[in-house]
């Protein structure tokens, strides 16, 4: 096992000042009784609303935070005691934080990592060539980071995180803010890493479904769902159909019910049951003059919405 957690919990102390000299302490549970195992080469999607405990769980996996209760092992070791040792086998990419030096080109950070991880020259050059080819990186590795676009910088971040050939890759919203082309390029690249263990956190649930084989959903620190992505196919989650047409709402409503106009020539039908999708699609395509149509059925989005409603957060 790459990661094993048993009844893992983390409490934070909160301080509230009551007057000038008086303090009142309280505790909050960021992670509560999490049991978890992640095997080698699994691609895991870690999903949850803000404040659900994702970051705290990752920090305990890395040995940055010590559990309040329970136990966790990373590569079979105590991540607190052996933090430096396990760090040699982990690569991390943060979408909102950079490991690159702002005024230096990425190649300088890569060379620094080469020394830190004691990578032989020949191996370093071979890996660098392979990663730049896979990510379709041009010569911007030699430009100062401050001159790079967000997409270029994120590709450089991936190369920096993977240059030491880590066994575990932790990706914290790595595609946030990226354009569609760059995002698709990175998603396709991640799908090729079949011999790596990946923990992928993202608010883009379609990406999680596309990249990961298993999904974990955290809610208020509790692990409420731990399922294979393929097992979610049986869920009768609502479908949304969006289409564009020059015809007016009154005319379209003759053939399709519950249509809503969302812009000048865009329409939407939401909360469609699984067994009604084909019938509605047939009516739209045969009776309405459409220019574009999109069918969306995000199982994870539906599960998160249900979680939020139960928690009173929506």
C-alpha positions in Angstrom: 0.0 0.0 0.0 1.1 3.5 -0.7 -1.1 5.1 1.9 -3.0 3.5 4.9 -5.1 5.5 7.3 -6.9 4.0 10.3 -9.5 6.1 12.2 -7.5 9.2 11.3 -8.6 12.4 12.9 -7.3 16.0 13.2 -8.5 18.6 15.7 -7.7 22.3 15.6 -7.8 24.5 18.6 -9.7 27.8 18.1 -9.0 30.8 20.4 -11.7 33.4 21.1 -10.8 36.5 23.0 -13.5 37.5 25.6 -12.3 40.8 26.8 -8.7 42.1 27.1 -7.1 39.3 29.1 -9.6 36.4 28.9 -9.4 33.7 26.3 -11.8 30.9 25.5 -10.6 27.7 23.7 -12.7 25.4 21.5 -11.9 22.5 19.2 -13.0 21.8 15.7 -12.6 18.5 13.8 -11.0 19.0 10.4 -10.8 15.3 9.7 -12.8 12.7 11.5 -12.3 8.9 11.7 -11.1 8.4 8.2 -10.2 4.9 7.1 -8.4 4.8 3.8 -6.1 2.7 1.7 -4.5 3.7 -1.6 -2.7 1.1 -3.7 0.2 1.5 -6.0 -0.6 3.1 -9.4 -4.2 4.1 -8.4 -5.5 7.4 -9.6 -7.6 8.8 -6.8 -9.9 11.8 -7.0 -10.2 13.7 -3.7 -13.4 15.8 -3.8 -15.2 18.0 -1.3 -16.5 21.5 -0.7 -14.3 24.2 0.7 -13.5 23.4 4.3 -14.2 19.6 3.9 -10.8 18.6 5.1 -9.0 17.8 1.8 -5.9 20.0 2.6 -5.6 18.7 6.1 -5.7 15.1 4.9 -3.0 15.8 2.3 -0.8 17.5 4.9 -1.1 14.5 7.2 -0.2 12.2 4.3 2.9 14.3 3.7 3.9 14.5 7.4 3.3 18.3 7.6 0.6 17.8 10.3 0.5 15.3 13.1 -2.8 13.4 13.6 -4.8 14.1 16.8 -6.0 10.5 16.8 -5.6 7.3 14.7 -2.7 6.5 12.5 -1.4 7.1 9.0 1.4 5.5 7.0 2.9 6.7 3.7 5.0 4.1 1.9 4.6 2.0 5.0 6.3 4.6 7.2 5.3 7.2 9.8 5.2 10.4 7.7 6.1 12.6 10.7 9.1 10.5 11.7 10.3 9.8 8.1 9.1 13.0 6.4 12.4 13.7 4.6 12.7 10.1 3.4 9.2 9.9 1.9 9.5 13.4 0.4 12.1 11.9 -2.0 9.4 9.7 -3.5 6.6 12.4 -3.8 6.0 15.1 -6.4 3.5 17.9 -5.8 1.8 20.5 -8.0 -0.3 23.3 -6.6 -2.5 25.2 -8.9 -2.3 28.4 -6.7 1.2 28.0 -5.4 4.5 27.8 -7.3 7.8 26.0 -6.6 9.5 27.9 -9.4 11.8 30.9 -8.7 10.0 33.9 -10.1 13.0 35.7 -11.7 14.8 32.6 -12.9 14.0 30.3 -15.8 12.4 26.9 -14.9 15.6 25.1 -16.1 17.4 26.6 -13.1 14.9 25.1 -10.6 15.1 21.8 -12.5 18.9 21.8 -12.1 18.5 22.6 -8.4 16.2 19.7 -8.0 18.6 17.5 -9.9 21.2 18.2 -7.1 18.6 17.9 -4.3 17.4 14.5 -5.5 20.9 13.4 -6.7 19.8 12.6 -10.2 22.7 11.5 -12.5 23.3 13.8 -15.5 22.4 11.2 -18.1 19.2 10.2 -16.3 18.2 13.9 -15.8 18.6 14.7 -19.5 16.7 11.7 -20.6 13.7 12.5 -18.2 13.8 16.1 -19.2 13.5 15.2 -22.9 10.7 12.8 -22.3 8.7 15.2 -20.1 9.1 18.1 -22.5 8.0 15.9 -25.4 4.9 14.6 -23.5 3.8 18.1 -22.4 4.7 19.6 -25.8 7.0 22.2 -24.1 8.9 24.6 -26.3 11.9 26.6 -25.4 10.3 28.5 -22.6 12.1 26.5 -20.0 15.0 29.0 -20.6 12.8 32.1 -20.1 12.3 33.8 -16.7 9.2 32.4 -14.9 7.7 35.9 -14.7 7.5 36.1 -18.5 5.6 32.9 -18.9 1.9 32.5 -19.4 -0.1 30.5 -16.8 -0.3 27.5 -19.1 3.4 27.5 -19.7 4.2 27.9 -16.0 1.9 25.0 -15.1 3.6 22.7 -17.6 7.0 23.8 -16.1 5.6 23.0 -12.6 4.7 19.5 -13.8 8.1 18.9 -15.2 9.7 20.1 -11.9 7.4 17.9 -9.8 8.2 14.8 -11.9 11.9 15.2 -12.8 12.9 12.9 -9.8 10.5 10.2 -11.0 8.3 10.2 -7.8 6.1 7.2 -7.0 3.3 9.4 -5.5 2.1 12.5 -7.3 -0.2 14.9 -5.4 -2.1 17.4 -7.6 -4.0 20.2 -5.8 -6.3 21.9 -8.4 -3.5 22.0 -11.0 -5.7 23.1 -13.9 -7.4 26.0 -12.2 -7.6 29.1 -14.5 -6.1 27.3 -17.5 -7.5 27.7 -21.1 -9.3 24.7 -22.6 -6.4 23.6 -24.9 -3.8 23.6 -22.1 -6.2 22.0 -19.7 -6.9 19.2 -22.2 -3.2 18.8 -22.8 -2.5 18.3 -19.1 -5.4 15.9 -18.6 -4.2 13.8 -21.5 -0.7 13.8 -20.1 -2.0 12.7 -16.6 -3.8 9.8 -18.2 -0.5 8.4 -19.6 1.0 8.2 -16.1 -0.4 4.6 -15.5 2.7 3.6 -13.4 2.2 6.4 -10.9 0.0 6.8 -7.9 -2.0 10.1 -8.2 -4.1 12.0 -5.7 -6.0 14.6 -7.6 -8.1 17.3 -6.0 -10.2 19.5 -8.2 -13.4 21.4 -8.4 -13.7 20.4 -12.0 -15.6 17.2 -11.5 -15.5 16.2 -15.2 -11.7 16.1 -14.9 -11.8 13.9 -11.9 -14.1 11.5 -13.7 -11.8 11.6 -16.7 -8.5 11.1 -14.9 -9.3 9.0 -11.8 -10.3 5.4 -11.3 -11.7 6.0 -7.8 -13.2 8.9 -6.0 -13.2 10.0 -2.4 -15.7 12.6 -1.2 -15.0 14.4 2.1 -17.7 16.4 3.9 -16.9 18.2 7.1 -13.9 16.0 7.7 -15.8 12.7 7.2 -15.2 10.3 4.3 -18.7 9.9 3.0 -18.0 8.2 -0.3 -15.2 5.9 -1.5 -16.2 4.3 -4.8 -14.8 3.3 -8.2 -15.7 5.7 -10.9 -17.2 2.9 -12.9 -19.6 2.1 -10.1 -21.1 5.6 -10.3 -22.6 4.8 -13.8 -25.5 3.1 -12.1 -26.6 6.2 -10.3 -29.7 7.8 -11.8 -28.3 11.3 -11.8 -30.2 14.1 -13.5 -29.1 15.1 -17.0 -29.0 18.6 -18.4 -29.4 19.3 -22.2 -28.3 22.7 -23.6 -28.8 23.7 -27.2 -28.7 26.8 -29.4 -31.5 27.7 -31.9 -32.8 30.7 -33.8 -36.4 29.5 -33.1 -38.3 31.2 -30.2 -39.2 29.6 -26.9 -42.9 29.4 -27.8 -42.2 27.4 -30.9 -39.7 25.1 -29.2 -42.1 24.4 -26.3 -44.6 22.9 -28.8 -42.3 19.9 -29.1 -40.3 19.9 -25.8 -41.6 20.7 -22.4 -39.7 22.3 -19.4 -37.5 24.3 -21.7 -35.8 27.4 -20.2 -34.3 30.3 -22.2 -30.8 31.1 -20.8 -29.7 33.7 -23.4 -30.7 35.2 -26.7 -30.5 31.9 -28.6 -29.5 29.4 -25.9 -31.9 27.0 -24.2 -31.7 24.5 -21.4 -33.7 21.5 -20.1 -32.5 20.4 -16.6 -33.3 17.6 -14.1 -34.0 15.0 -16.9 -34.3 11.4 -15.7 -32.1 8.8 -17.2 -34.9 7.0 -19.0 -36.2 10.2 -20.6 -33.0 11.5 -22.2 -33.2 9.6 -25.5 -36.8 10.6 -26.0 -36.1 14.3 -25.4 -33.0 14.3 -27.6 -35.0 12.7 -30.4 -37.7 15.4 -30.1 -35.1 18.3 -30.1 -33.1 17.0 -33.1 -36.1 16.0 -35.2 -38.4 19.0 -34.6 -36.2 21.9 -33.7 -33.7 23.6 -36.0 -30.6 23.5 -33.7 -27.0 24.8 -34.2 -25.3 23.1 -31.3 -26.4 20.7 -28.6 -24.6 19.5 -25.3 -25.6 16.7 -22.9 -24.2 17.0 -19.4 -24.6 14.4 -16.7 -22.0 14.8 -13.9 -22.4 12.2 -11.3 -19.9 13.7 -9.0 -21.5 17.2 -9.2 -24.9 15.6 -8.3 -23.4 13.8 -5.3 -21.7 17.0 -4.1 -24.9 18.9 -4.4 -26.8 16.3 -2.4 -24.0 16.3 0.2 -24.2 20.1 0.5 -28.0 20.0 0.9 -27.9 17.5 3.7 -25.2 19.5 5.5 -27.3 22.7 5.1 -24.7 24.4 3.0 -26.9 25.0 0.0 
